[in-house]
Amino acid sequence: MTRALLILFSCLVAINQASLIHRCDLAKVLHQEDLDGFEGYSVTDWLCLAFVESNFNISKVNENADGSFDYGLFQINSHYWCNDYQSHSENTCQTECQELLSPNLLATIHCAKKIVSGIAGMKNWAEWTIHCAGRPLSYWITGCHL
Ligand SMILES: *[C@@H]1O[C@H](CO)[C@@H](O)[C@H](O)[C@H]1NC(C)=O
């Protein structure tokens, strides 16, 4: 009985941890996907954004007061950017919101590029504006080998 519980517990921990991406692993993917310097934002801006939006949790989903949902690492909103079939969506990124929870991050990065290419840039994310904009951010890549 105890043993079974222990195994179950280990599985739950493993599943839970699988949704988290390590800071330097994320930095590497962002770098590989050419986000460093894209539209004038550096990898450190993206790392700070991922931290303040999701705490590096790839599978984070959050419901907003207006009934829309935010998906994934960058908490991308279902009214504007992706379709979750729950309510009307502009679906500007032409993707299903579920794709924005994928561990390979490709749909997320594709959509994030689209968002940051807009007139507001990274100011599309209120949390980035509050916590990351204009601050020293280089420590986010400390110890990462890019
Ligand atoms: C990641 O987000 C999902 C969905 O919001 C949540 O169920 C899970 O507990 C989170 N994982 C961690 C490690 O916080």
The ligand as an ORCA input file, in Angstrom:
! r2SCAN-3c Opt
* xyz 0 1
  C       1.539     24.226    -14.626
  O       0.274     24.676    -15.028
  C      -0.720     23.674    -14.967
  C      -1.992     24.232    -15.572
  O      -2.282     25.549    -15.153
  C      -0.903     23.269    -13.508
  O      -1.892     22.267    -13.415
  C       0.416     22.734    -12.991
  O       0.288     22.438    -11.628
  C       1.518     23.768    -13.187
  N       2.804     23.160    -12.839
  C       3.593     23.687    -11.919
  C       4.828     22.904    -11.629
  O       3.346     24.719    -11.331
*
